Amino acid sequence: MIIGVPKEIKTNENRVAVTPAGVAELKKHGHQVYVQAGAGEGSGFADKTYIQAGAEILPTIEATYGIAEMIIKVKEPIASEYGLIKENQLVFTYFHFASSEELTHAMIKSKAICLAYETVEKSDRSLPLLVPMSEVAGRMSIQAGAKYLEKTHKGRGILLGGVAGVKPANVLVLGGGIVGTQAAKMAAGLGANVTIMDISLARLRYLEDIMPTNVDTLVSNEYNIREMIQNADLIIGGVLIPGAKAPRLITRDMLSSMKPGTVMVDVAIDQGGCFETSKPTTHADPVYIIDDVVHYCVANMPGAVPYTSTLALTNSTLPYALQLANKGWKKACRENHELQLGLNVIHGDIVYKGVAEAWNLPLVDVDNYLELETVH
Ligand SMILES: NC(=O)c1ccc[n+]([C@@H]2O[C@H](COP(=O)([O-])OP(=O)(O)OC[C@H]3O[C@@H](n4cnc5c(N)ncnc54)[C@H](O)[C@@H]3O)[C@@H](O)[C@H]2O)c1
């Protein structure tokens, strides 16, 4: 298969979807890999390293999209890329369709096959291509939160761990999944008082068992959230309903009950955000303030640590990319249900329920496209 790896063009996005090691692996299986010049630079991979691994370097993004049967990238295509995506082209990347109606319609129009990293799902319901980035973002959320709690950044001026004779900060983590667990671990490690809230009692039981003693668990409901935010210094939003818009757990009216200078990090912003007042920001301008509450809503947090993120992401995506390249998307998706669940848009039809529901569009049965043999 002919594979194209474009350079990411979203603001401050320095990750790349395939490393030189990935190129070597794809080549070993007989595929041709075209990498856009400079695509790996931000992650520390020079063009010559890709060439040594067997890739060919193309000078422009147009050439890269133009030649490829399969595009592998990191972030969802942005407006300037919409027109480059061709009918029948397989695009394997994060899409987060449920948070962008414009992107959804653009991909419908393209008639491409859109296989979304974020909805590839294992039988235990875990999301293997979200996990590595969630680990990075969860850990980063505490680093970012600690920084914006400093007075010069308009935060409360509180040190997460406190010092002898001074109480530590209160960190509230909404969602006890991957992001929430990693955030809680980091915050607890720095000595903060941490509370994790989730709607899953089973998850809370597990967390209660494995977390250090400065981490409490609490069931998530509006009443408890209203109470907890009054004493929180740092709030991390890490909830997820797979493939759907994030639930709005903190509404605008609640902000007035919070302490001035509280910091809210909405990691779930890539699914629309779990605070009503959240709007996506970038690493170039990550925060804004509403009602004295500092909002940090960077939609691609792992982009700031591209070295770690690229290796973590590609460790997980490469085995799936290989299946797609070796078998073609139909056979690969027929034979691997995890991959099949990644299919979101095919030839202009929505085949993923959460996306169809988010934008009130018709849902088409994916089997229509996978050409399943009739069982007699
Ligand atoms: N901004 C970024 O750069 C970035 C990076 C990685 C992940 N993310 C996003 O972070 C979010 C969380 O990802 P994850 O991997 O931790 O997901 P996850 O599925 O592991 O965890 C989500 C948790 O939220 C819980 N939840 C659902 N509804 C809830 C509610 N009303 N109250 C409390 N908890 C609730 C679920 O029970 C689950 O435990 C996702 O939206 C993901 O896309 C963002």
The ligand as an SDF file (V2000), in Angstrom:
LIG
                    3D

 44 48  0  0  0  0  0  0  0  0999 V2000
   -6.8840   17.7370   25.7030 N   0  0  0  0  0  0  0  0  0  0  0  0
   -6.0640   16.7690   25.3620 C   0  0  0  0  0  0  0  0  0  0  0  0
   -4.9750   17.0110   24.8740 O   0  0  0  0  0  0  0  0  0  0  0  0
   -6.4600   15.3340   25.5880 C   0  0  0  0  0  0  0  0  0  0  0  0
   -5.5000   14.3220   25.5200 C   0  0  0  0  0  0  0  0  0  0  0  0
   -5.8940   13.0090   25.8110 C   0  0  0  0  0  0  0  0  0  0  0  0
   -7.2160   12.7380   26.1310 C   0  0  0  0  0  0  0  0  0  0  0  0
   -8.1210   13.7600   26.1620 N   0  0  0  0  0  0  0  0  0  0  0  0
   -9.5350   13.5500   26.5290 C   0  0  0  0  0  0  0  0  0  0  0  0
   -9.6540   13.3350   27.9280 O   0  0  0  0  0  0  0  0  0  0  0  0
  -10.9190   12.7150   28.1610 C   0  0  0  0  0  0  0  0  0  0  0  0
  -10.7720   11.5620   29.1450 C   0  0  0  0  0  0  0  0  0  0  0  0
  -10.0380   10.4950   28.5320 O   0  0  0  0  0  0  0  0  0  0  0  0
   -9.7380    9.1250   29.2930 P   0  0  0  0  0  0  0  0  0  0  0  0
   -8.8130    8.3730   28.4220 O   0  0  0  0  0  0  0  0  0  0  0  0
   -9.3510    9.3650   30.6800 O   0  0  0  0  0  0  0  0  0  0  0  0
  -11.1630    8.4160   29.2470 O   0  0  0  0  0  0  0  0  0  0  0  0
  -11.6260    7.1420   30.1220 P   0  0  0  0  0  0  0  0  0  0  0  0
  -12.7270    6.4970   29.3740 O   0  0  0  0  0  0  0  0  0  0  0  0
  -10.4480    6.3300   30.5370 O   0  0  0  0  0  0  0  0  0  0  0  0
  -12.2170    7.8020   31.4350 O   0  0  0  0  0  0  0  0  0  0  0  0
  -13.3650    8.5740   31.4390 C   0  0  0  0  0  0  0  0  0  0  0  0
  -14.0140    8.3990   32.7890 C   0  0  0  0  0  0  0  0  0  0  0  0
  -15.0650    9.3770   32.8750 O   0  0  0  0  0  0  0  0  0  0  0  0
  -16.0530    8.7760   33.6720 C   0  0  0  0  0  0  0  0  0  0  0  0
  -17.2880    9.5450   33.5680 N   0  0  0  0  0  0  0  0  0  0  0  0
  -18.2320    9.5460   32.5850 C   0  0  0  0  0  0  0  0  0  0  0  0
  -19.2320   10.3970   32.9150 N   0  0  0  0  0  0  0  0  0  0  0  0
  -18.8840   10.9490   34.1230 C   0  0  0  0  0  0  0  0  0  0  0  0
  -19.5010   11.8810   34.9880 C   0  0  0  0  0  0  0  0  0  0  0  0
  -20.6820   12.4250   34.6940 N   0  0  0  0  0  0  0  0  0  0  0  0
  -18.8650   12.2150   36.1410 N   0  0  0  0  0  0  0  0  0  0  0  0
  -17.6730   11.6670   36.4700 C   0  0  0  0  0  0  0  0  0  0  0  0
  -17.0570   10.7530   35.6920 N   0  0  0  0  0  0  0  0  0  0  0  0
  -17.6580   10.4080   34.5380 C   0  0  0  0  0  0  0  0  0  0  0  0
  -16.1290    7.3520   33.1480 C   0  0  0  0  0  0  0  0  0  0  0  0
  -16.8070    6.4950   34.0580 O   0  0  0  0  0  0  0  0  0  0  0  0
  -14.6580    7.0240   32.9880 C   0  0  0  0  0  0  0  0  0  0  0  0
  -14.1080    6.4050   34.1470 O   0  0  0  0  0  0  0  0  0  0  0  0
  -11.4200   12.3080   26.7840 C   0  0  0  0  0  0  0  0  0  0  0  0
  -12.3650   13.2430   26.3220 O   0  0  0  0  0  0  0  0  0  0  0  0
  -10.1860   12.3700   25.9230 C   0  0  0  0  0  0  0  0  0  0  0  0
  -10.4970   12.5900   24.5530 O   0  0  0  0  0  0  0  0  0  0  0  0
   -7.7560   15.0370   25.8850 C   0  0  0  0  0  0  0  0  0  0  0  0
  1  2  1  0
  2  3  2  0
  2  4  1  0
  4  5  1  0
  4 44  2  0
  5  6  2  0
  6  7  1  0
  7  8  2  0
  8  9  1  0
  8 44  1  0
  9 10  1  0
  9 42  1  0
 10 11  1  0
 11 12  1  0
 11 40  1  0
 12 13  1  0
 13 14  1  0
 14 15  2  0
 14 16  1  0
 14 17  1  0
 17 18  1  0
 18 19  2  0
 18 20  1  0
 18 21  1  0
 21 22  1  0
 22 23  1  0
 23 24  1  0
 23 38  1  0
 24 25  1  0
 25 26  1  0
 25 36  1  0
 26 27  1  0
 26 35  1  0
 27 28  2  0
 28 29  1  0
 29 30  1  0
 29 35  2  0
 30 31  1  0
 30 32  2  0
 32 33  1  0
 33 34  2  0
 34 35  1  0
 36 37  1  0
 36 38  1  0
 38 39  1  0
 40 41  1  0
 40 42  1  0
 42 43  1  0
M  CHG  2   8   1  16  -1
M  END
$$$$
